[in-house]
Amino acid sequence: MPIIPVDIAGRPYEVRVGAGLIARLAEEAGARLRKPVVPIITDVNVHKAWGAAVDASLATAGKSAAWHILPAGESTKSWANLVAVVDGLLALEVERGDHIIALGGGVIGDLTGFAASMLKRGCHFIQVPTSLLAQVDSSVGGKTAINTPAGKNLVGAFHQPSLVLADLDALDTLPRRELAAGYAEVVKYGLINDPEFFAWCEANGEAMLSGDRAAREYAVAYSVAAKARIVAQDEFETTGLRALLNLGHTFGHALEAETGFSDRLLHGEAVALGCVLAARFSARRGLMGADEAARVAAHIAAVGLPADVRSLGLNVSGAQLAAHMLHDKKVDAGRLAFLLMRGIGGTFLTKDVTLEEVSAFLTEELEG
């Protein structure tokens, strides 16, 4: 079982990647579960798939779960659900030394982590990510948040988990669309700084999505290790290094906002299309060849992810779409911060992009 250390100063933790981790939850968590009743936040779909296995595991250790079961979907990351979770944890008399378990995808992990960061000024929590996207990205690194009408993840905190258990068995329960959405965050690591890994994705991505266990373990472990290296050097995104992990997200979050943060466009689908747009915008600026940008789009399309903004059928102008970017967390003194590419594996952060330039580019993309 791959075990990847996340070497955050003073608060290191492990990410364990393997099969059967949910069924061994009590054993894997060990002494972190110090009370007979364990608070677990999840959603209705994950509870249906894994609730019995968790209950059985806890029972072997003489413990039981206090379940807080939320609706599934991006809209769950709301003020109302955050308040309900915090109130529920307070009713359980959770102490600062206790561990709350986040069992689910990125929505549950983000919401639970944010609740843990607030509760009694900071409680421990364990991430048990059940989606591919959460296993390779959102469960690692300590970013927690909820959405607001103004935009995605605009209210949150940095709060690292104590342990991450990425159970590969959970991926077997996911529909193809959700797996593909998570795969966008896998490909992203190759685009950031590893063209050889991008080539691996081109050769193995379809097999991984189709159930190849060895390919899944490699992709998850590689992605976690890649993110862990960056997070260890720039935990709070102060040097610009961690910002590289947001490749595709500026375009992607604008598309999510335009589609109402709904199932019309999943987060990973938005990131995938955002990576394509970042590559095409980079090519438009002469930073990378059009052939390389086309290669990015071809692989994204080959695994069934959106690679053309026109496919979304948006009734919007380039200027309206670009305006969503003013709510991006990377905006600094009103200036856009953009992640562009000097070729595959050559991602960098720049602040010399104007809203007008992006608007013109998006108009071209929308009109074809």
N, C-alpha and C positions, 0 to 999 in steps of 0.2 A: 504494500500500500504506500503510494507516494505521500510523504509528509513534507509540506513546504513551510518553512519558518517565515513569519512576517516580523522583521526585526525593528519594530517601533521602539524608540528609546524609552526604556523604563517599563514598557508594556508589551513585550513580545508575546506572540501567540502562534499557534499552529493551524494550518489548513490541512486536513486529512482528506485524501481523495481515494475512494474505493467503493466496493459493493458491500451491502449489508449494514451500513453505518446507522441507519435509522432503526433497524431491528436490534442493534446493540447500543442504542442511545444511552441508556443508564450506565453501561460499562464504559463507553467512550467518554462520557461526561465525568464519571467518577465522583470524586469528593466535591466537585463544584455544585452538585445537587445535594445540599446539606440539610434539607428539610423533607419531611414526609410528603408534602404537597408541592408539586412543581408547576409554576405558572407557564403556560404555553400559549402563544399567539399564533393563529393560523387562519386560513380561509376555508370556506365550506368545501371546496373541491379537494384541497389537500387533506383536510380532515377525513373526508370520505375514503380517500386512497390510503392514508397512512395512520389514521387515528388508532385503529386497533393494534397495529404493530407497536406504536409508541406506548400505548397502555400496557401491552404485554411485557415490553422491555422494562418499564418502570416497576411493574408488579414483581419482577424477579429481584428487584432491589428493595422491596417493601415500600414502594412509593406509588403515588397516584398523580394524575394530571389535573390541574385546574385549567380547563380549556376556555379560551376566549376566541370564538369562531366568528370571523368577519366575512362579509360578501367578497367574492372574487372580482378582480378587475382594478384598473388604474384609479378609478374614482374612489376606491377605498382609502387612498392616501389623502385624507381630508382632516380638517380641524375637528369635525364631529367625531370621527372614529378615533383620533388621537386622544381626545378628552375621555371617550368611553374606555379606551384601553388603560389610560392612567388611573381613572377612577376605579376600574376593576382591580388593578394591581394594588392600589392603596387599600381597597377593601380586603385584599388577601394579606395585608400587613407585610408586604415585601420589604425587606431590609436592604441596606446598601451592599451588604456582603452576599446577598442572594444572586442567583442567576436566572434570568428570564430567557425562555427559549423562543426563538423566531423560527417557526417551521413553515416554509413556503418559498415563494419566489421573491423577486425584488421588491414588490409592493409591501409584503409582510415584513421583510427584512428592514426596509427603510423606515416603516412606521414603528416597528418594535424597537429598533435601535434609537430612534428619536425619543420615544417614550422612556426608554432606559436612561438616556442622557439627562432627561429632565427630572425623573423620579428621585426625590431626596438628594438632588444635585449630582446624581450619577450612580446608577446601579449597573451591575454586570449583566451581560447577555451573551448567549450562544447562538450563532447562526447555523441553521440547518437548511441550506438552500435546496429547493426541490426542482428548480428550473435550470436549464443550461445557462441562461443569461445571468442568473443570480450566482451560480457556481463559479463562473469565469470572471465575473465583474463585481456586481453590487454587494456581494457578501464579504468582500475583502477590501480593507482600506479605511473603513470607519465613516464613510459618508452616509448620513441619515437625513431624512427629510420627508415633508409632505408637499402636496401641490396646493396652489391657490388659484383663484380666477386670473391672477396676473401672470401665472406661468408655472412651469414644472420645477419642483425641488427648490423653490425660492425661500422656504422656511425650514431650517434644519440645523444640524450640529455635526461636528466631527466627534465620533464616539466609537472607539475600537471595540470589537467583540473580544471575548476571552478565548474563543475556540470556534473554528468553522469545520463542519462535517459535511463534505460534499459527497453524497451517496449516489453513485452511478446508477443504481437500481431505479432511482426516482426518474431518471431520464426515459426509462422504458414506458412510463405512463403518459408521456407527453404527446400531444398531437404534432404532426409534422410541422404545422405552421409555427407553433411555439418553439419547437426545436430550432427551426431555421432562424427565427427571430433572435434566439440566443447565440446562434452561430455568427451573427453579425459582429458580436463583441469578440469572438475568437479571431476572425479575419483581421479585425482592427489592430491586433498586436503585431501582425506581420506588416501592415501598412505603416505603423508608427516607426519601427526601427529594425525590422528583421525581414528582408526580402526573401530569405531562404524559408522562413516559416510561411510566408504568403505562398510560396511555391508548394510547400507541403500541403497547404489548404487546397490549392488547386488540384493536387493529385489525390487527396484523401478526404476532402470535405464531404462528398456525397456518401462515401462509405461510412463516415462518422455519423451522418444524419440518418443513415439507413440501419444503424444498430451495431456497427463494428465496435466491440467493447474495447479492444486495444487502442483503436483510433480515438475513442471517446476519452479514455484515461489519459492518453498522451495530450490531447487537445486541452483538457481541463487542467491538468498538472502544469503544462507549459504556460497556459494563460495566467494561472494563479502566480506562478513564479515570476513571470514578466511584470505583472502588476505589483507584486510584493517588492521587487527591486526598486521600482519607481517610488512607491509609497514610503519605503524606508528612507529614501533620500529627501522626500518633500511631502511630509505627512499632511501639512495644512495648505498646500498649493501656494507657497509663498515665493518659490524660486522660478516658477514657470515650468519646471520639469513635469510635475503631476498633471498640469494642464494638457499635456500630450495625450493623456488617456481620454480626453473629450473629443478626439478626432471624430468628425461626423455629427457631433451632438449639436453644434450651433445651427446648422441647417435642419437637423433632425428634430430638435425641440420646436423650431418654428413650424415645421410640418405637423407635429403633434398638437401644437396649440391651434392651428388652423382646422384640424380635424376633431377638436374638442377633447383631446386626451381620451380617446375612445378606442373600442376594438376595431374601428375602421382602419386604424394604423397602429400596430403594436410598437412599443418602444424600440425593440430590436430592428423592426422593419424600417422605422424612421432613421435609426443610426446607419443601417445599410445604405439607404438612399442618400443619407447625409454624407457618407464616405464617397459615394459616386459623385455627388455634387462637388465635394471638396476637391476631388481629383480633377474633375472637368473645369472647375474654377481655377485650379492651379495651372492646368494646361492653357486656359484662356489667358493667364498672366505670363505665359512663357516659362513657367517653373519646371514643368515636366512635359514630356512628349504626349501628343494626342494618342499615340499608340498605347502608352502605358495607362493613360486614363481609360481608354477603351478596354484594356485588359482587366482593370478593376471592375468596370461595369459588367463585363462578360462573365466574370466569376460570380459576382453577386446575382446576376440573372440566372446563371446555370443552376444554382441551388434553390431557385424559386423565390428569391427576395426581390422587392421592387428596385428597378435600376433606371427608371424614367419617371420624372415627376408628373408627366402627362397622364401616366397610368392611374393616378389618384383621382382624376376627374375634378380637380379643384376649380371652383368658380371664384378666382382671386387674381389680383394683379401681382406682378413681381414686387412692387413697392409695398403692398399690403402684407405680403408674406415676409419680406425683409423687416418690416416694422416690428414683428414679433421678437426679433433679435435684440431689440433695445432692452428687453427684460432679461437677457442672458446674464448669468452670474459673473461672467468674465469681462463685462463692460467696465471700463475704467475711465472716469472723468468724461463719460459720454462717448468714448471711442470704442469701437468694436475690437475685440481680440479674436483673431481667426487662426485656426489651425490649417495650414496648407502643406503641400508636399513638393519637395524637390525630387520627385520620383518615388516609386514604391520603396518604403523603408526610410524615407527622408522627411518625416513630418517635423514641422517647426511652427512656433508661435509668432505671429506678427500683429502689430497694431496699426498698420498703415492702410487698412482696408476701409473704404468709406461705404456708408449705407447706400449711396447713390450707385456705386459700382456694383454692389451686390444686387440691388434692385434691377439694374440693367441686365445682369447675368441671369437672374431668375426669370425675367420677362422673356429672354431668349429661350430658356429651358421650357417654360410653360407654353410658348408658342411653337416650339420646335423649328 
